[in-house]
Amino acid sequence: MKIQLKPVVTEKAVMMIESQNTLTFQTGKITTKQEIKKEIEDLFKIKIKKIRTLIRGSVKYVYIKLKPEFVALDIATKLGIM
């Protein structure tokens, strides 16, 4: 099953890409961390170190910290964020 992941393009999200090697996405409230991790790792062929989530209203924000050998800036460029 494909899940809906929408990249967040804010000043804070871009700073997190550069300084913390972290990508930020917006998704539906019912998706789990395991589903998100599998989708991202399969889609971009990367490994994730940690996933954090924040729920505001009916939207879930997902913060994905990549392992040091993978660069978030490269993924952001593929997505058209940078």
GUKOL-18988 format. One record per atom (N, C-alpha, C, CB): residue number from 0; atom name; x, y, z. Coordinates in nm, 3 decimals, m for minus. Atoms other than C-alpha are relative to their C-alpha. Glycine has a CB too. Layout:
N
+------+-------+---------+---------+---------+
: fifi : torfi :      xx :      yy :      zz :
+------+-------+---------+---------+---------+
:  NUM :    CA :       X :       Y :       Z :
...
+------+-------+---------+---------+---------+
//
This chain:
82
+------+-------+---------+---------+---------+
: fifi : torfi :      xx :      yy :      zz :
+------+-------+---------+---------+---------+
:    0 :     N :   0.083 :  m0.118 :   0.000 :
:    0 :    CA :   0.000 :   0.000 :   0.000 :
:    0 :     C :   0.088 :   0.125 :   0.000 :
:    0 :    CB :  m0.095 :   0.000 :   0.121 :
:    1 :     N :  m0.074 :  m0.125 :   0.005 :
:    1 :    CA :   0.136 :   0.341 :  m0.096 :
:    1 :     C :  m0.062 :   0.099 :   0.098 :
:    1 :    CB :   0.003 :   0.058 :  m0.144 :
:    2 :     N :   0.049 :  m0.102 :  m0.092 :
:    2 :    CA :   0.110 :   0.614 :   0.163 :
:    2 :     C :   0.029 :   0.137 :  m0.060 :
:    2 :    CB :   0.066 :  m0.013 :   0.139 :
:    3 :     N :  m0.015 :  m0.137 :   0.049 :
:    3 :    CA :   0.077 :   0.986 :   0.095 :
:    3 :     C :   0.105 :   0.072 :   0.085 :
:    3 :    CB :  m0.135 :   0.077 :   0.003 :
:    4 :     N :  m0.104 :  m0.078 :  m0.066 :
:    4 :    CA :   0.395 :   1.175 :   0.186 :
:    4 :     C :   0.022 :   0.127 :  m0.079 :
:    4 :    CB :   0.132 :  m0.081 :   0.015 :
:    5 :     N :  m0.018 :  m0.129 :   0.066 :
:    5 :    CA :   0.419 :   1.544 :   0.106 :
:    5 :     C :   0.118 :   0.071 :   0.068 :
:    5 :    CB :  m0.132 :   0.087 :   0.007 :
:    6 :     N :  m0.113 :  m0.069 :  m0.063 :
:    6 :    CA :   0.755 :   1.717 :   0.162 :
:    6 :     C :  m0.040 :   0.138 :   0.050 :
:    6 :    CB :   0.116 :   0.013 :  m0.100 :
:    7 :     N :   0.026 :  m0.131 :  m0.058 :
:    7 :    CA :   0.742 :   2.022 :   0.385 :
:    7 :     C :   0.116 :   0.092 :  m0.040 :
:    7 :    CB :  m0.015 :  m0.008 :   0.157 :
:    8 :     N :  m0.101 :  m0.095 :   0.046 :
:    8 :    CA :   0.924 :   2.324 :   0.241 :
:    8 :     C :  m0.020 :   0.131 :   0.075 :
:    8 :    CB :  m0.010 :   0.023 :  m0.155 :
:    9 :     N :   0.001 :  m0.123 :  m0.080 :
:    9 :    CA :   0.960 :   2.584 :   0.514 :
:    9 :     C :   0.144 :   0.034 :   0.033 :
:    9 :    CB :  m0.087 :  m0.016 :   0.130 :
:   10 :     N :  m0.136 :  m0.041 :  m0.037 :
:   10 :    CA :   1.261 :   2.776 :   0.637 :
:   10 :     C :   0.057 :  m0.095 :   0.105 :
:   10 :    CB :   0.000 :   0.145 :   0.053 :
:   11 :     N :  m0.045 :   0.091 :  m0.105 :
:   11 :    CA :   1.282 :   2.551 :   0.944 :
:   11 :     C :   0.036 :  m0.136 :  m0.060 :
:   11 :    CB :  m0.108 :  m0.015 :   0.108 :
:   12 :     N :  m0.025 :   0.131 :   0.062 :
:   12 :    CA :   1.260 :   2.233 :   0.731 :
:   12 :     C :   0.130 :   0.001 :  m0.080 :
:   12 :    CB :  m0.116 :  m0.039 :  m0.090 :
:   13 :     N :  m0.123 :  m0.011 :   0.078 :
:   13 :    CA :   1.540 :   2.353 :   0.502 :
:   13 :     C :   0.121 :   0.007 :   0.093 :
:   13 :    CB :  m0.004 :   0.124 :  m0.093 :
:   14 :     N :  m0.110 :  m0.008 :  m0.097 :
:   14 :    CA :   1.759 :   2.440 :   0.803 :
:   14 :     C :   0.028 :  m0.138 :   0.061 :
:   14 :    CB :  m0.032 :   0.102 :   0.111 :
:   15 :     N :  m0.017 :   0.135 :  m0.055 :
:   15 :    CA :   1.699 :   2.089 :   0.942 :
:   15 :     C :   0.068 :  m0.093 :  m0.099 :
:   15 :    CB :  m0.135 :  m0.057 :   0.042 :
:   16 :     N :  m0.067 :   0.080 :   0.103 :
:   16 :    CA :   1.806 :   1.935 :   0.611 :
:   16 :     C :   0.150 :   0.027 :   0.005 :
:   16 :    CB :  m0.057 :   0.032 :  m0.141 :
:   17 :     N :  m0.141 :  m0.039 :   0.005 :
:   17 :    CA :   2.134 :   2.127 :   0.619 :
:   17 :     C :   0.074 :  m0.031 :   0.130 :
:   17 :    CB :   0.011 :   0.146 :  m0.031 :
:   18 :     N :  m0.073 :   0.010 :  m0.127 :
:   18 :    CA :   2.219 :   2.113 :   0.990 :
:   18 :     C :  m0.015 :  m0.136 :   0.069 :
:   18 :    CB :  m0.045 :   0.107 :   0.092 :
:   19 :     N :   0.025 :   0.123 :  m0.076 :
:   19 :    CA :   2.064 :   1.788 :   1.121 :
:   19 :     C :  m0.017 :  m0.124 :  m0.086 :
:   19 :    CB :  m0.123 :   0.018 :   0.083 :
:   20 :     N :   0.017 :   0.112 :   0.093 :
:   20 :    CA :   2.046 :   1.565 :   0.810 :
:   20 :     C :  m0.140 :  m0.063 :   0.016 :
:   20 :    CB :   0.110 :  m0.107 :   0.025 :
:   21 :     N :   0.137 :   0.043 :  m0.027 :
:   21 :    CA :   1.668 :   1.546 :   0.865 :
:   21 :     C :  m0.096 :   0.052 :  m0.106 :
:   21 :    CB :  m0.045 :   0.048 :   0.138 :
:   22 :     N :   0.104 :  m0.036 :   0.097 :
:   22 :    CA :   1.384 :   1.544 :   0.611 :
:   22 :     C :  m0.133 :   0.012 :   0.074 :
:   22 :    CB :  m0.010 :  m0.105 :  m0.115 :
:   23 :     N :   0.130 :  m0.020 :  m0.062 :
:   23 :    CA :   1.034 :   1.666 :   0.700 :
:   23 :     C :  m0.110 :  m0.025 :  m0.103 :
:   23 :    CB :  m0.012 :   0.143 :   0.058 :
:   24 :     N :   0.113 :   0.032 :   0.087 :
:   24 :    CA :   0.714 :   1.527 :   0.548 :
:   24 :     C :  m0.130 :   0.020 :   0.075 :
:   24 :    CB :   0.011 :  m0.145 :  m0.052 :
:   25 :     N :   0.135 :  m0.010 :  m0.054 :
:   25 :    CA :   0.342 :   1.570 :   0.601 :
:   25 :     C :  m0.075 :  m0.121 :  m0.051 :
:   25 :    CB :  m0.071 :   0.135 :  m0.042 :
:   26 :     N :   0.073 :   0.120 :   0.040 :
:   26 :    CA :   0.117 :   1.265 :   0.597 :
:   26 :     C :  m0.132 :  m0.009 :   0.076 :
:   26 :    CB :   0.085 :  m0.127 :   0.025 :
:   27 :     N :   0.127 :   0.021 :  m0.069 :
:   27 :    CA :  m0.219 :   1.133 :   0.711 :
:   27 :     C :   0.020 :  m0.045 :   0.143 :
:   27 :    CB :  m0.084 :  m0.101 :  m0.074 :
:   28 :     N :  m0.009 :   0.026 :  m0.143 :
:   28 :    CA :  m0.290 :   1.082 :   1.077 :
:   28 :     C :   0.012 :  m0.148 :   0.035 :
:   28 :    CB :  m0.119 :   0.058 :   0.070 :
:   29 :     N :   0.005 :   0.141 :  m0.035 :
:   29 :    CA :  m0.332 :   0.704 :   1.061 :
:   29 :     C :   0.123 :  m0.081 :  m0.043 :
:   29 :    CB :  m0.120 :  m0.061 :  m0.060 :
:   30 :     N :  m0.119 :   0.074 :   0.044 :
:   30 :    CA :   0.003 :   0.608 :   0.902 :
:   30 :     C :   0.093 :  m0.023 :   0.119 :
:   30 :    CB :   0.074 :   0.076 :  m0.113 :
:   31 :     N :  m0.091 :   0.034 :  m0.110 :
:   31 :    CA :   0.252 :   0.435 :   1.132 :
:   31 :     C :   0.144 :   0.029 :  m0.037 :
:   31 :    CB :  m0.015 :  m0.148 :   0.038 :
:   32 :     N :  m0.142 :  m0.024 :   0.023 :
:   32 :    CA :   0.624 :   0.492 :   1.173 :
:   32 :     C :   0.060 :  m0.112 :  m0.084 :
:   32 :    CB :   0.076 :   0.013 :   0.134 :
:   33 :     N :  m0.053 :   0.114 :   0.075 :
:   33 :    CA :   0.694 :   0.143 :   1.036 :
:   33 :     C :  m0.036 :   0.010 :  m0.149 :
:   33 :    CB :  m0.054 :  m0.132 :   0.058 :
:   34 :     N :   0.042 :  m0.018 :   0.140 :
:   34 :    CA :   0.493 :   0.213 :   0.717 :
:   34 :     C :   0.081 :   0.111 :  m0.066 :
:   34 :    CB :  m0.151 :   0.032 :  m0.008 :
:   35 :     N :  m0.076 :  m0.113 :   0.054 :
:   35 :    CA :   0.669 :   0.547 :   0.669 :
:   35 :     C :   0.145 :  m0.041 :  m0.026 :
:   35 :    CB :  m0.006 :   0.120 :   0.096 :
:   36 :     N :  m0.140 :   0.043 :   0.014 :
:   36 :    CA :   1.014 :   0.395 :   0.725 :
:   36 :     C :   0.018 :  m0.091 :  m0.120 :
:   36 :    CB :   0.046 :  m0.072 :   0.127 :
:   37 :     N :  m0.010 :   0.092 :   0.113 :
:   37 :    CA :   0.954 :   0.114 :   0.476 :
:   37 :     C :  m0.016 :   0.074 :  m0.132 :
:   37 :    CB :  m0.105 :  m0.112 :   0.011 :
:   38 :     N :   0.026 :  m0.076 :   0.124 :
:   38 :    CA :   0.815 :   0.353 :   0.212 :
:   38 :     C :   0.121 :   0.086 :  m0.039 :
:   38 :    CB :  m0.125 :   0.089 :   0.018 :
:   39 :     N :  m0.113 :  m0.089 :   0.029 :
:   39 :    CA :   1.103 :   0.603 :   0.240 :
:   39 :     C :   0.125 :  m0.079 :  m0.037 :
:   39 :    CB :   0.029 :   0.090 :   0.120 :
:   40 :     N :  m0.120 :   0.079 :   0.029 :
:   40 :    CA :   1.378 :   0.339 :   0.250 :
:   40 :     C :  m0.010 :  m0.068 :  m0.136 :
:   40 :    CB :   0.022 :  m0.104 :   0.108 :
:   41 :     N :   0.018 :   0.064 :   0.130 :
:   41 :    CA :   1.234 :   0.157 :  m0.053 :
:   41 :     C :   0.003 :   0.101 :  m0.114 :
:   41 :    CB :  m0.131 :  m0.078 :  m0.003 :
:   42 :     N :   0.012 :  m0.101 :   0.105 :
:   42 :    CA :   1.165 :   0.474 :  m0.250 :
:   42 :     C :   0.135 :   0.063 :  m0.035 :
:   42 :    CB :  m0.098 :   0.108 :   0.043 :
:   43 :     N :  m0.126 :  m0.073 :   0.024 :
:   43 :    CA :   1.505 :   0.645 :  m0.207 :
:   43 :     C :   0.125 :  m0.085 :   0.019 :
:   43 :    CB :   0.006 :   0.119 :   0.091 :
:   44 :     N :  m0.114 :   0.090 :  m0.022 :
:   44 :    CA :   1.729 :   0.344 :  m0.126 :
:   44 :     C :   0.096 :   0.059 :   0.104 :
:   44 :    CB :   0.075 :  m0.027 :  m0.133 :
:   45 :     N :  m0.078 :  m0.057 :  m0.109 :
:   45 :    CA :   1.848 :   0.499 :   0.201 :
:   45 :     C :  m0.033 :  m0.074 :   0.129 :
:   45 :    CB :  m0.028 :   0.153 :   0.016 :
:   46 :     N :   0.025 :   0.057 :  m0.132 :
:   46 :    CA :   1.867 :   0.395 :   0.568 :
:   46 :     C :  m0.034 :   0.113 :   0.097 :
:   46 :    CB :   0.122 :  m0.080 :   0.051 :
:   47 :     N :   0.048 :  m0.100 :  m0.094 :
:   47 :    CA :   1.686 :   0.584 :   0.843 :
:   47 :     C :   0.054 :  m0.030 :   0.139 :
:   47 :    CB :  m0.155 :   0.006 :   0.001 :
:   48 :     N :  m0.050 :   0.015 :  m0.136 :
:   48 :    CA :   1.838 :   0.643 :   1.185 :
:   48 :     C :  m0.113 :   0.012 :   0.101 :
:   48 :    CB :   0.108 :   0.105 :   0.030 :
:   49 :     N :   0.106 :  m0.025 :  m0.097 :
:   49 :    CA :   1.530 :   0.780 :   1.365 :
:   49 :     C :  m0.117 :   0.070 :  m0.067 :
:   49 :    CB :   0.054 :   0.085 :   0.118 :
:   50 :     N :   0.121 :  m0.067 :   0.047 :
:   50 :    CA :   1.171 :   0.887 :   1.297 :
:   50 :     C :  m0.072 :   0.060 :   0.120 :
:   50 :    CB :  m0.093 :  m0.098 :  m0.079 :
:   51 :     N :   0.082 :  m0.067 :  m0.101 :
:   51 :    CA :   0.983 :   1.142 :   1.507 :
:   51 :     C :  m0.125 :   0.051 :  m0.067 :
:   51 :    CB :   0.079 :   0.117 :   0.069 :
:   52 :     N :   0.125 :  m0.048 :   0.057 :
:   52 :    CA :   0.622 :   1.245 :   1.456 :
:   52 :     C :  m0.061 :   0.107 :   0.089 :
:   52 :    CB :  m0.099 :  m0.115 :  m0.021 :
:   53 :     N :   0.074 :  m0.105 :  m0.070 :
:   53 :    CA :   0.411 :   1.545 :   1.553 :
:   53 :     C :  m0.138 :   0.006 :  m0.065 :
:   53 :    CB :   0.075 :   0.139 :  m0.007 :
:   54 :     N :   0.137 :  m0.006 :   0.052 :
:   54 :    CA :   0.032 :   1.545 :   1.519 :
:   54 :     C :  m0.061 :   0.134 :   0.040 :
:   54 :    CB :  m0.086 :  m0.119 :   0.054 :
:   55 :     N :   0.069 :  m0.126 :  m0.022 :
:   55 :    CA :  m0.144 :   1.880 :   1.481 :
:   55 :     C :  m0.130 :  m0.006 :  m0.077 :
:   55 :    CB :   0.087 :   0.124 :  m0.045 :
:   56 :     N :   0.130 :   0.010 :   0.066 :
:   56 :    CA :  m0.514 :   1.858 :   1.410 :
:   56 :     C :  m0.013 :  m0.134 :  m0.071 :
:   56 :    CB :  m0.019 :   0.114 :  m0.099 :
:   57 :     N :   0.013 :   0.124 :   0.077 :
:   57 :    CA :  m0.568 :   1.604 :   1.134 :
:   57 :     C :   0.123 :  m0.030 :  m0.085 :
:   57 :    CB :  m0.122 :   0.008 :  m0.090 :
:   58 :     N :  m0.122 :   0.016 :   0.079 :
:   58 :    CA :  m0.213 :   1.628 :   0.996 :
:   58 :     C :   0.112 :  m0.053 :   0.089 :
:   58 :    CB :   0.042 :   0.134 :  m0.065 :
:   59 :     N :  m0.117 :   0.053 :  m0.071 :
:   59 :    CA :   0.091 :   1.427 :   1.102 :
:   59 :     C :   0.125 :   0.047 :  m0.073 :
:   59 :    CB :  m0.005 :  m0.157 :   0.008 :
:   60 :     N :  m0.129 :  m0.041 :   0.053 :
:   60 :    CA :   0.436 :   1.578 :   1.050 :
:   60 :     C :   0.102 :  m0.105 :   0.040 :
:   60 :    CB :   0.042 :   0.142 :   0.051 :
:   61 :     N :  m0.097 :   0.106 :  m0.022 :
:   61 :    CA :   0.718 :   1.327 :   1.018 :
:   61 :     C :   0.140 :   0.057 :  m0.022 :
:   61 :    CB :  m0.026 :  m0.121 :  m0.093 :
:   62 :     N :  m0.140 :  m0.044 :   0.008 :
:   62 :    CA :   1.083 :   1.412 :   1.090 :
:   62 :     C :   0.086 :  m0.124 :  m0.013 :
:   62 :    CB :   0.041 :   0.085 :   0.127 :
:   63 :     N :  m0.078 :   0.118 :   0.030 :
:   63 :    CA :   1.317 :   1.157 :   0.934 :
:   63 :     C :   0.148 :   0.034 :   0.001 :
:   63 :    CB :  m0.041 :  m0.060 :  m0.137 :
:   64 :     N :  m0.144 :  m0.021 :  m0.011 :
:   64 :    CA :   1.680 :   1.161 :   1.046 :
:   64 :     C :   0.069 :  m0.116 :  m0.069 :
:   64 :    CB :   0.046 :   0.013 :   0.150 :
:   65 :     N :  m0.069 :   0.103 :   0.077 :
:   65 :    CA :   1.904 :   0.975 :   0.804 :
:   65 :     C :   0.130 :  m0.041 :   0.068 :
:   65 :    CB :   0.029 :   0.050 :  m0.143 :
:   66 :     N :  m0.130 :   0.045 :  m0.051 :
:   66 :    CA :   2.210 :   0.769 :   0.892 :
:   66 :     C :   0.109 :   0.087 :  m0.063 :
:   66 :    CB :   0.024 :  m0.152 :  m0.032 :
:   67 :     N :  m0.104 :  m0.095 :   0.047 :
:   67 :    CA :   2.537 :   0.967 :   0.851 :
:   67 :     C :   0.052 :  m0.027 :  m0.141 :
:   67 :    CB :   0.115 :  m0.004 :   0.094 :
:   68 :     N :  m0.053 :   0.028 :   0.135 :
:   68 :    CA :   2.638 :   0.787 :   0.529 :
:   68 :     C :  m0.093 :   0.044 :  m0.112 :
:   68 :    CB :   0.029 :  m0.148 :  m0.013 :
:   69 :     N :   0.096 :  m0.051 :   0.098 :
:   69 :    CA :   2.327 :   0.923 :   0.353 :
:   69 :     C :  m0.022 :   0.149 :   0.025 :
:   69 :    CB :  m0.134 :  m0.079 :   0.006 :
:   70 :     N :   0.010 :  m0.146 :  m0.012 :
:   70 :    CA :   2.293 :   1.297 :   0.285 :
:   70 :     C :  m0.143 :   0.044 :  m0.035 :
:   70 :    CB :   0.103 :   0.070 :  m0.092 :
:   71 :     N :   0.137 :  m0.047 :   0.020 :
:   71 :    CA :   1.949 :   1.456 :   0.325 :
:   71 :     C :  m0.007 :   0.103 :  m0.112 :
:   71 :    CB :  m0.055 :   0.060 :   0.130 :
:   72 :     N :  m0.004 :  m0.101 :   0.106 :
:   72 :    CA :   2.052 :   1.735 :   0.088 :
:   72 :     C :  m0.016 :  m0.064 :  m0.138 :
:   72 :    CB :   0.132 :   0.081 :   0.007 :
:   73 :     N :   0.014 :   0.071 :   0.127 :
:   73 :    CA :   2.079 :   1.481 :  m0.197 :
:   73 :     C :  m0.146 :  m0.041 :  m0.025 :
:   73 :    CB :   0.091 :  m0.124 :  m0.002 :
:   74 :     N :   0.140 :   0.040 :   0.012 :
:   74 :    CA :   1.726 :   1.352 :  m0.129 :
:   74 :     C :  m0.088 :   0.122 :  m0.025 :
:   74 :    CB :  m0.046 :  m0.074 :   0.126 :
:   75 :     N :   0.075 :  m0.123 :   0.018 :
:   75 :    CA :   1.593 :   1.707 :  m0.102 :
:   75 :     C :   0.014 :   0.053 :  m0.143 :
:   75 :    CB :   0.047 :   0.107 :   0.101 :
:   76 :     N :  m0.022 :  m0.042 :   0.138 :
:   76 :    CA :   1.746 :   1.785 :  m0.442 :
:   76 :     C :  m0.084 :  m0.086 :  m0.095 :
:   76 :    CB :   0.150 :  m0.009 :  m0.036 :
:   77 :     N :   0.083 :   0.089 :   0.082 :
:   77 :    CA :   1.573 :   1.479 :  m0.594 :
:   77 :     C :  m0.147 :   0.038 :   0.008 :
:   77 :    CB :   0.019 :  m0.146 :   0.043 :
:   78 :     N :   0.140 :  m0.039 :  m0.020 :
:   78 :    CA :   1.243 :   1.601 :  m0.447 :
:   78 :     C :  m0.031 :   0.138 :  m0.053 :
:   78 :    CB :  m0.035 :  m0.005 :   0.145 :
:   79 :     N :   0.020 :  m0.135 :   0.051 :
:   79 :    CA :   1.296 :   1.953 :  m0.582 :
:   79 :     C :  m0.015 :   0.103 :   0.110 :
:   79 :    CB :  m0.120 :   0.004 :  m0.087 :
:   80 :     N :   0.008 :  m0.095 :  m0.112 :
:   80 :    CA :   1.310 :   2.117 :  m0.238 :
:   80 :     C :   0.114 :   0.100 :  m0.007 :
:   80 :    CB :   0.002 :  m0.074 :   0.135 :
:   81 :     N :  m0.121 :  m0.085 :   0.002 :
:   81 :    CA :   1.661 :   2.255 :  m0.279 :
:   81 :     C :   0.037 :   0.035 :  m0.142 :
:   81 :    CB :   0.118 :  m0.070 :   0.069 :
+------+-------+---------+---------+---------+
//
